[in-house]
Amino acid sequence: LPGANCSSITLLVNTNFGLSTTLEISATYLDYMYVFASPYPSFDGSASMEKTTLRKIDCTDAYQHASGEVYAVLTGGYGEEVVTRAATFHSSNSSVIEVD
C-alpha cells in the first residue's frame, strides 16, 4: 500500500468449526529489476556470458541474437526471482533489448 511503513502483516484467521490461528506475513516489495542477456543459440559456457551489444554480422543484413532473462530483486532478504515468463521483450532497434 502506498505510504505503508510496516515490515509484516498479522492476520487472525477464524473458522466456522472453532479453530483459529494467527499468521504473520512478511511485507516485501520490488526493490529493482534487471535483465541478463546471453548469446543465442546457447553453447557450452554461454550461460555465464553477458551479451550487452548485438552487432551486425559481417557481410549480411543480420544481427547477433541474445536470449534474455528478467530478474526481480525483492526487499526483506528474499533475494532474486526469475520473472522472465511475466516479462515482454521488444525493441524497434535490432541492437537494443528493452523490458516492458
N, C-alpha and C positions, 0 to 999 in steps of 0.2 A: 504494500500500500504506500502511496506517495506520502512522504513525511514520517513514516513509521520508523521508530528508533528502538526496536526490540531485537533480541538475539534468539528468542524462541517464542512459541505459541503453546499455551496449555489448553487442552481440550478435556472436558468432562463428558464421558460417554455413559448414558444410562440406557438400559434395555427394558423392554416390556415385561421380561420374565425375571426381574430383580437383580440383575448383575450390573455393576457399574465399575468404571475404571477411569483413570486419568492418564492421558497421553501427552507427552511433551515433544513437540516437533521443532527442530532447529530451523530458524529462519535463515534463508540464504538467498542470494540474488546473483545475477550475472555480473561478474567483475569486468571481463573483457573477452573478446573473441579474436581468433587468428586463423589464418589459412596456411597449411603446409602443402606445397605443390611439389610433386616428384615427377621424374621423367616417365612418359608413357609412349610405347608399351614398356612395362617393367622388365627389369633384368636383374641378375644377381647383384646385390648391393645398392640398387636404385632406391629402395625404401628409405635409406638414410641420406639420400642426396636431395637437397632442396633446389628446385628449379624456379628461379625468380624472373628470368628473362627468356622469352621464347623468340628465337631468331629465325629468319628466313633460311631455308635450306638452299645451299648453293645451286645455281643453275635451274631453279624451279620456282614456281609461284606458291609453294607450300611452306608452312611454318612447322617448327618443332611442336610437339604436343606435351601436355602435362596433365597429371591426374591430381586433383586437389582433395584435401580433407579439411574440414572445418572443425575447430576445437572451441569449446566454450569453457571458460575458467570461472568457477563459482567461488563465492566468498565462503568463509567459515571452515576453511581447510578441506573442502571436498575435492579439490584438485581439478583435473581436466576431464572433460567428457567429449567424446567424438560425436558431433551432431551433424555430420555430413548429410545424412538422409533427410534432414529437415531444412537443408540449405539449397539454394538455387545458384548456379554459376552462370554468368552471362557477361558478354562483352561485345562491343561493336568493333573493338580493336583486337586483331589476332594476336597481339603480343601482350595483352593485359588480361588478368584474371580478376574478377570482381565478385564479391559475395553479396547476395541480396537477402 
